[in-house]
Amino acid sequence: VAKDGEQVVGYAGLMFALDEAHVTNIASDPTRHRQGIARLLMAHIAQQAIVHKSEALTLEVRVSNTAAQELYRHFGFAPAGVRQRYYENTEDALVMWAHDIQDAAYQTRLENVMRGSATS
């Protein structure tokens, strides 16, 4: 949970299964978009996955949510498939994966993202 004082401004969820970690959700207050909240939450999730010895991270994102997809690319996620009519409005979900998160190269990427110098 991300807070500004007592106000919740974002949240994220992570589920562990075998050697994978699944991002169940990540959201920030729409009035606070582009303030780095989702980036900080995603960094925390990635760090937790590393601590729990996960080898990969996965998530689903709306195909229309290109801003979120760009954020995830900074964290090493790449498209791996589509889940047809995944969301309640029948929108498709893009399945994305970040592999080898225990590698030093991934951890360097994570540090770079937090410094704001990551490339997609």
KAJO-V688298 format. One record per pair of residues at least 6 apart in sequence whose ideal C-beta (glycine too) atoms are under 6 Angstrom apart, sorted by the first residue. I is the first residue (numbers start at 1). GAP is how many residues later the second one is. D is the distance in whole Angstrom. If there is no record, write none. Layout:
<<I	GAP	D> <I	GAP	D>>
//
This chain:
<<1	7	6> <1	10	5> <2	7	5> <2	8	4> <2	35	5> <2	39	6> <9	20	5> <9	23	5> <9	28	6> <10	18	4> <10	27	4> <10	31	5> <11	16	6> <12	14	4> <12	29	4> <12	33	5> <13	11	4> <13	12	5> <14	7	6> <14	9	6> <14	31	5> <14	34	6> <15	7	5> <15	9	5> <16	36	6> <19	35	6> <19	36	4> <20	34	6> <20	36	5> <21	28	4> <21	33	4> <21	36	5> <22	36	5> <23	22	6> <23	36	4> <26	12	6> <26	15	5> <28	9	4> <28	10	5> <38	33	6> <42	33	6> <43	71	5> <46	64	6> <49	8	5> <49	52	6> <50	51	6> <56	41	6> <56	43	5> <57	41	4> <57	44	6> <58	39	5> <59	37	6> <60	33	4> <60	35	6> <61	7	5> <61	8	6> <61	33	5> <62	29	5> <63	29	5> <63	31	5> <72	24	5> <73	47	4> <74	39	5> <74	44	4> <74	46	6> <76	22	4> <76	30	6> <76	33	5> <77	19	4> <77	21	5> <79	15	6> <79	17	6> <80	15	5> <80	17	5> <81	14	4> <82	10	5> <82	12	6> <83	10	4> <84	8	6> <86	7	4> <100	6	6> <112	6	5>>
//
